[in-house]
Amino acid sequence: MGRTGVRVHPEVQEALAAGRGVVALESTIISHGMPWPANVETALRVEEAVRAAGAVPATIAVLGGVPAVGLGRDELERIGRRGTAVRKTSCRDLAAVVAAGADGSTTVAATMHLAAAAGVEVFVTGGLGGVHRGGESSMDVSADLTELGRTRGVPVVALAADEFPAFFTPHSGCAAPLRVETPEQMAAVSLAQERLGLRSGLVLGVPIPAHLAAEGSEVEAATQQALAEAEEQGVHGAAVTPFLLERIRQLTEGRSLAANVQLILNNARVGAQLAVELARLRAEESR
């Protein structure tokens, strides 16, 4: 464990030292995003998708109070089997979970923070937290956005699309500020931004392939029902997202879960391609 207090898996250390592509992956999707055993099966498939594209996966979690960048299969199983009993850990929770010597599944915000501490530049997730529904009244804004602005910045780019993708479907109705056609183009943009001294990263929105997407109207109807039920039952804060995902899965008879799995697998492939190309460009530049 280095002076940053983060344990980096030897395979990840070797890849970083050799200038190879590494892709960070969150662990909240394992503990809170999917039921057992689909959660661990999906996590392993995502890691394999990253490897198949030539990069090294680095799933991130807190294990026994130690932030870990890169997990073994037994550690993935540990997080997956315990499920929602594992503390959902954002940046605000990290110190408390570490001090307690507890296990924590890292959110997008905490994963970004720990990935940056370990020197991992590319991070893949199924979806970012945002301004939550009703946020104009509750002021409920995800810490993902705060950490994104602090750790990586928020230029927003869509992959081969003119609108930013929604979670279960390629279409959100919200125009994307920027567009690239390939992960390789995104790697070039990322390197150019770094060379210009712009101290930020970029968000690349990757649409789920249309033929794999859940029916948008069905998911929206299920979402509205799940939101109403969450309000009726007094579900709030960090418990909202896992409640919604599970209830939407039930209401769509598993179709939303299938779409979620395909979304993260596709994102993993794209993220690995980006990481590999970024590593190639850096190696070429240093010759």
C-alpha positions in Angstrom: 0.0 0.0 0.0 1.5 3.3 -1.1 1.6 6.6 0.7 -1.8 7.5 -0.7 -3.3 4.8 1.5 -4.4 2.9 -1.6 -3.6 -0.8 -2.3 -2.9 -1.3 -6.0 -3.2 -4.8 -7.4 0.2 -6.1 -8.7 -1.3 -6.6 -12.2 -2.5 -3.0 -12.2 0.8 -1.7 -10.9 2.7 -3.6 -13.7 0.4 -2.2 -16.4 0.7 1.4 -15.1 4.5 1.1 -14.9 4.7 -0.3 -18.4 2.4 2.5 -19.8 -0.3 0.0 -20.7 -4.0 0.9 -20.8 -5.9 0.4 -17.4 -9.6 0.9 -16.9 -11.1 1.6 -13.5 -14.5 0.0 -12.6 -16.8 0.9 -9.8 -18.1 -1.7 -7.2 -21.5 -0.2 -6.2 -23.0 -1.7 -9.3 -21.9 -5.1 -7.9 -23.3 -4.7 -4.3 -26.3 -2.4 -4.9 -27.0 -2.4 -8.7 -27.8 -6.1 -9.3 -28.9 -9.1 -7.4 -26.6 -12.1 -6.6 -25.3 -14.0 -8.5 -25.9 -11.8 -11.6 -23.8 -9.1 -10.0 -20.6 -11.1 -9.8 -21.2 -12.8 -13.2 -21.6 -9.3 -14.8 -18.5 -8.0 -13.0 -16.4 -10.9 -14.3 -17.8 -10.4 -17.8 -17.0 -6.7 -17.7 -13.4 -7.4 -16.6 -13.1 -9.9 -19.4 -14.4 -7.4 -21.9 -11.7 -5.0 -20.8 -9.0 -7.6 -21.2 -10.3 -8.7 -24.6 -9.9 -5.2 -25.8 -6.2 -5.2 -24.6 -6.5 -3.2 -21.3 -6.2 -4.2 -17.7 -9.4 -3.9 -15.5 -9.1 -2.3 -12.0 -12.3 -2.8 -10.1 -12.2 -0.5 -7.0 -13.6 -1.1 -3.5 -12.7 -0.8 0.2 -11.9 -4.1 1.8 -11.4 -4.3 5.6 -10.7 -0.6 5.7 -8.2 -0.7 2.8 -9.0 1.1 -0.5 -8.2 -1.4 -3.2 -7.6 -0.6 -6.9 -7.9 -3.9 -8.6 -9.7 -6.9 -7.0 -9.2 -10.7 -7.2 -12.1 -13.0 -7.9 -12.6 -13.9 -4.3 -12.8 -10.2 -3.4 -15.4 -9.6 -6.1 -17.3 -12.6 -4.7 -17.1 -11.1 -1.2 -18.6 -7.8 -2.3 -21.2 -9.5 -4.5 -22.4 -12.1 -1.9 -22.8 -9.5 0.8 -24.7 -7.2 -1.5 -26.5 -4.2 0.1 -24.9 -5.2 3.5 -21.7 -3.6 2.1 -21.6 0.1 2.8 -22.3 2.2 -0.3 -19.3 4.5 -0.2 -19.1 7.9 -1.7 -16.2 10.4 -1.1 -17.9 11.7 2.1 -18.0 8.2 3.5 -14.4 7.0 2.6 -12.7 8.2 5.7 -15.3 6.7 8.0 -15.3 3.3 6.2 -11.5 3.2 6.3 -11.3 4.1 10.0 -13.9 1.5 10.9 -12.0 -1.2 9.0 -15.1 -2.0 7.0 -16.0 -3.1 3.5 -17.3 -0.4 1.2 -18.5 -0.5 -2.4 -17.4 2.6 -4.1 -19.7 4.9 -6.0 -18.7 6.8 -9.1 -17.4 9.7 -7.0 -15.3 7.5 -4.7 -14.1 5.3 -7.6 -12.9 8.4 -9.5 -11.0 9.7 -6.4 -9.2 6.4 -5.8 -8.5 5.8 -9.4 -6.9 9.2 -9.7 -4.9 8.6 -6.6 -3.5 5.4 -8.1 -2.8 7.0 -11.5 -5.6 5.3 -13.5 -7.0 7.8 -16.0 -9.9 5.9 -17.7 -13.0 5.0 -15.7 -16.0 3.1 -17.0 -19.4 3.1 -15.4 -23.0 2.2 -16.3 -24.3 5.7 -15.4 -23.4 8.9 -13.6 -25.4 10.3 -10.7 -26.9 13.7 -11.5 -29.4 16.2 -10.3 -32.1 13.8 -9.0 -35.8 14.1 -9.9 -37.4 16.8 -7.8 -33.9 18.3 -7.2 -35.3 21.8 -7.7 -37.1 21.3 -4.3 -34.8 18.8 -2.5 -31.5 20.1 -3.8 -30.5 16.5 -4.1 -27.5 16.5 -6.3 -25.2 13.5 -6.7 -21.7 13.7 -5.3 -20.6 12.2 -8.6 -21.0 15.6 -10.2 -19.1 17.4 -7.5 -16.2 14.9 -7.7 -16.3 15.0 -11.4 -15.8 18.7 -11.4 -13.0 18.5 -8.8 -11.1 15.4 -10.1 -11.8 15.3 -13.8 -13.8 18.2 -15.0 -16.9 18.0 -17.1 -16.5 18.5 -20.9 -19.3 16.3 -22.2 -18.9 14.2 -25.5 -21.2 11.7 -27.1 -19.9 8.7 -29.1 -21.3 8.7 -32.6 -24.4 10.5 -31.5 -25.8 14.0 -31.4 -27.7 13.5 -28.1 -26.4 12.4 -24.7 -27.6 8.8 -24.1 -30.1 7.9 -21.4 -29.6 4.9 -19.1 -31.7 2.2 -20.7 -32.1 3.7 -24.2 -29.8 5.6 -26.6 -32.1 8.6 -26.6 -32.5 11.2 -23.9 -33.7 14.2 -25.9 -30.8 16.2 -24.6 -28.3 17.5 -27.2 -24.6 16.5 -26.6 -22.3 19.5 -26.6 -19.5 17.6 -28.4 -19.3 14.5 -30.6 -16.6 12.0 -31.6 -17.0 9.0 -33.9 -14.6 6.5 -32.3 -12.9 5.8 -29.0 -9.6 6.5 -30.8 -10.8 10.1 -31.6 -11.7 10.5 -27.9 -8.2 9.4 -26.9 -6.7 12.1 -29.1 -9.0 14.7 -27.6 -8.0 13.6 -24.1 -4.3 13.8 -24.9 -4.6 17.2 -26.6 -6.5 18.5 -23.6 -3.8 17.3 -21.3 -1.0 18.8 -23.5 -2.9 22.2 -23.4 -2.6 22.2 -19.7 -6.4 22.0 -19.2 -6.7 20.4 -15.8 -9.8 18.3 -16.4 -11.0 15.1 -17.9 -13.9 14.4 -20.2 -17.2 12.5 -20.0 -17.9 10.2 -22.9 -21.5 9.2 -23.2 -21.7 5.8 -24.9 -25.2 4.9 -26.2 -26.4 1.3 -25.5 -26.7 -0.4 -29.0 -30.3 0.2 -30.2 -31.0 -3.5 -30.7 -30.0 -4.2 -27.1 -31.9 -1.4 -25.4 -35.0 -1.8 -23.3 -38.2 -0.3 -24.6 -38.0 3.3 -23.5 -41.7 3.8 -22.8 -41.9 0.6 -20.7 -38.9 1.6 -18.6 -40.2 5.2 -18.2 -43.6 3.9 -17.0 -41.8 1.5 -14.6 -39.6 4.3 -13.4 -42.5 6.6 -12.6 -44.2 3.9 -10.7 -41.0 3.0 -8.8 -40.5 6.7 -7.9 -44.0 7.0 -6.6 -43.5 3.9 -4.4 -40.2 5.2 -3.1 -41.9 8.4 -2.0 -44.7 6.5 -0.4 -42.3 4.3 1.5 -40.0 7.1 2.6 -37.0 5.9 0.7 -34.4 8.7 0.4 -30.7 9.5 0.0 -28.3 6.7 -1.0 -31.1 4.1 -0.8 -33.1 5.6 -3.7 -31.0 4.3 -6.6 -30.8 0.6 -5.5 -34.5 0.7 -4.6 -35.4 2.1 -8.1 -33.2 -0.4 -10.0 -34.6 -3.4 -8.2 -38.2 -2.2 -8.5 -37.8 -1.4 -12.2 -36.3 -4.8 -12.7 -39.3 -6.4 -11.1 -41.8 -4.3 -13.1 -40.1 -5.0 -16.4 -39.8 -8.7 -15.6 -36.0 -8.5 -15.8 -35.7 -6.7 -19.1 -34.2 -3.6 -17.5 -31.5 -5.8 -15.9 -30.6 -7.4 -19.2 -30.3 -3.9 -20.8 -28.2 -2.8 -17.8 -25.8 -5.7 -18.3 -25.4 -5.0 -22.0 -24.9 -1.3 -21.3 -21.9 -1.8 -18.9 -20.4 -4.5 -21.2 -20.5 -2.1 -24.1 -19.1 0.7 -22.0 -16.3 -1.5 -20.8 -15.3 -2.4 -24.4 -15.3 1.2 -25.5 -13.4 2.3 -22.4 -10.7 -0.3 -22.9 -10.3 0.7 -26.6 -9.9 4.3 -25.4 -7.3 3.4 -22.7 -5.3 1.3 -25.2 -5.2 4.0 -27.7 -4.3 6.6 -25.1 -1.4 4.4 -24.0 -0.3 4.0 -27.7 -0.4 7.7 -28.3 1.7 8.4 -25.2 4.3 5.8 -26.2 4.5 7.2 -29.7 5.0 10.7 -28.4 7.8 9.6 -26.0 9.9 8.0 -28.8 
